[in-house]
Amino acid sequence: MDISFKCPICEQELEVDASGAGSTIECPACASSITVPNAGAANVVAVAATPLPPPEPPKEEKHFSVPVHERVPPQALIQKPSRPLDVVAKEGDKTMRIKTFKRTDCVEVGKDHFDEEVSAFLERVGQTNIVSVNPISYSFMELGTRTILADYGVMIVFKG
């Protein structure tokens, strides 16, 4: 139980625990010394018990299971080479592919082998597997002179 009373100087409403009856306190509003009155019928206030919060529902236990996977063997670092085009042609398993030749990649020691390399590739693929032969032009920077040069090449679309 608490004792409720007013400060005689500033009329501030105060509450003190019943065990503090007869003691002297300082008013928090005006800072004057006040003697707490004895517990009487007029100044006793019953303190209502604070209601307890409702109990929390029990925590739901979850049972998780971790999937177990079979150990997968590591992939081979060495892969089988692609099948030769003549084998693919016989089996009928053909997909569209692209091969690009740039003329600068075919020049070695001042000799241009562009025509020979393109012709050799076209012979390997075979005329029936060639879908299209498209000219391309591109530019690149020559590292020695730091100039931009234009060049040409060919893009071959074929089945294989």
C-alpha positions as CSV (number, residue, x, y, z in Angstrom):
1,M,0.0,0.0,0.0
2,D,1.1,3.5,-0.7
3,I,0.4,6.8,1.2
4,S,-0.9,9.5,-1.0
5,F,-0.7,13.2,0.1
6,K,-0.1,16.7,-1.1
7,C,3.0,18.9,-0.5
8,P,1.8,21.7,2.0
9,I,3.9,24.3,0.1
10,C,3.3,23.7,-3.6
11,E,0.3,21.3,-3.5
12,Q,2.2,18.7,-5.6
13,E,0.5,15.3,-5.4
14,L,2.9,12.7,-3.9
15,E,2.9,9.0,-3.2
16,V,5.2,7.2,-0.9
17,D,5.4,3.6,0.2
18,A,3.6,2.9,3.6
19,S,6.9,2.0,5.2
20,G,8.1,5.6,4.7
21,A,5.4,7.0,7.1
22,G,6.9,9.6,9.5
23,S,10.1,10.1,7.5
24,T,11.2,13.4,6.1
25,I,11.6,13.7,2.3
26,E,12.3,16.4,-0.2
27,C,9.5,17.5,-2.5
28,P,10.6,16.9,-6.1
29,A,8.7,20.0,-7.3
30,C,9.7,22.7,-4.8
31,A,12.6,21.1,-3.0
32,S,11.2,21.8,0.5
33,S,11.5,19.3,3.3
34,I,8.2,17.4,4.0
35,T,7.3,14.9,6.7
36,V,5.4,12.0,5.3
37,P,2.1,11.6,7.2
38,N,1.1,8.4,9.0
39,A,-1.1,6.0,7.2
40,G,-4.7,7.1,7.7
41,A,-8.0,6.2,6.1
42,A,-7.9,9.4,4.1
43,N,-4.5,9.1,2.6
44,V,-4.0,5.3,2.0
45,V,-4.1,4.2,-1.6
46,A,-4.3,0.5,-2.4
47,V,-1.8,-0.3,-5.1
48,A,-3.3,-2.5,-7.7
49,A,-1.2,-5.4,-8.7
50,T,0.0,-5.0,-12.3
51,P,-1.5,-7.7,-14.3
52,L,0.8,-10.4,-15.5
53,P,1.2,-10.6,-19.3
54,P,-0.6,-13.6,-20.8
55,P,1.6,-16.6,-20.9
56,E,3.5,-17.2,-24.2
57,P,2.3,-20.1,-26.2
58,P,4.7,-23.0,-26.0
59,K,7.4,-22.9,-28.7
60,E,6.7,-25.2,-31.5
61,E,9.5,-27.7,-31.9
62,K,10.5,-28.1,-35.5
63,H,12.3,-31.2,-36.6
64,F,14.2,-30.5,-39.7
65,S,16.0,-33.2,-41.7
66,V,19.0,-32.5,-43.9
67,P,18.8,-34.3,-47.2
68,V,21.6,-36.8,-47.8
69,H,22.9,-36.8,-51.3
70,E,25.0,-39.5,-52.7
71,R,28.6,-38.5,-53.3
72,V,29.0,-37.4,-56.9
73,P,32.3,-38.4,-58.5
74,P,34.3,-35.4,-59.6
75,Q,34.1,-34.4,-63.2
76,A,36.9,-35.6,-65.4
77,L,39.4,-32.9,-66.2
78,I,40.2,-34.4,-69.6
79,Q,37.2,-34.4,-71.9
80,K,36.6,-36.5,-75.0
81,P,37.4,-34.6,-78.2
82,S,34.6,-33.6,-80.4
83,R,33.5,-36.2,-83.0
84,P,34.9,-35.7,-86.5
85,L,32.4,-34.0,-88.8
86,D,32.2,-37.0,-91.1
87,V,31.0,-39.2,-88.2
88,V,28.5,-36.6,-87.2
89,A,27.2,-36.4,-90.7
90,K,26.6,-40.1,-90.9
91,E,24.8,-40.2,-87.6
92,G,22.6,-37.3,-88.4
93,D,23.2,-35.5,-85.0
94,K,23.9,-32.0,-86.3
95,T,23.8,-28.7,-84.6
96,M,24.5,-25.3,-85.9
97,R,28.0,-24.0,-85.3
98,I,30.0,-20.9,-86.2
99,K,33.7,-20.6,-87.1
100,T,35.3,-17.2,-87.7
101,F,38.6,-16.6,-89.5
102,K,40.4,-13.2,-89.1
103,R,42.9,-12.4,-91.8
104,T,45.5,-11.1,-89.3
105,D,45.4,-14.5,-87.5
106,C,46.4,-16.2,-90.7
107,V,49.4,-14.0,-91.5
108,E,52.8,-15.4,-90.4
109,V,56.2,-14.1,-91.3
110,G,54.9,-11.8,-94.0
111,K,52.9,-14.6,-95.8
112,D,49.1,-14.5,-95.9
113,H,47.6,-18.0,-95.4
114,F,44.0,-16.8,-95.1
115,D,42.7,-18.4,-98.3
116,E,44.4,-21.7,-97.6
117,E,43.1,-22.0,-94.0
118,V,39.5,-21.1,-95.0
119,S,39.6,-23.5,-98.0
120,A,41.0,-26.3,-95.8
121,F,38.2,-25.8,-93.2
122,L,35.5,-25.7,-95.9
123,E,36.8,-29.0,-97.3
124,R,36.8,-30.6,-93.9
125,V,33.2,-29.5,-93.2
126,G,31.9,-30.5,-96.6
127,Q,29.6,-28.5,-98.9
128,T,26.4,-30.1,-97.7
129,N,27.0,-29.0,-94.1
130,I,27.8,-25.3,-94.9
131,V,24.8,-23.0,-94.2
132,S,26.4,-19.7,-95.0
133,V,29.8,-17.9,-95.5
134,N,29.6,-14.3,-94.4
135,P,32.3,-11.6,-94.9
136,I,33.2,-9.6,-91.8
137,S,35.2,-6.4,-91.3
138,Y,36.8,-5.3,-88.0
139,S,39.3,-2.9,-86.6
140,F,42.1,-3.4,-84.2
141,M,45.0,-1.4,-82.6
142,E,48.5,-2.3,-83.8
143,L,50.6,-2.5,-80.6
144,G,53.8,-1.3,-82.3
145,T,52.6,1.9,-83.8
146,R,49.4,2.3,-81.6
147,T,47.4,3.0,-84.8
148,I,43.9,1.6,-85.5
149,L,43.9,-0.6,-88.6
150,A,40.9,-2.1,-90.5
151,D,40.9,-5.7,-91.6
152,Y,38.6,-8.4,-92.9
153,G,37.7,-12.0,-92.3
154,V,34.9,-14.5,-92.8
155,M,32.3,-16.1,-90.6
156,I,31.2,-19.6,-91.6
157,V,27.9,-21.1,-90.3
158,F,27.8,-24.8,-90.6
159,K,26.1,-28.0,-89.4
160,G,28.3,-30.1,-87.3
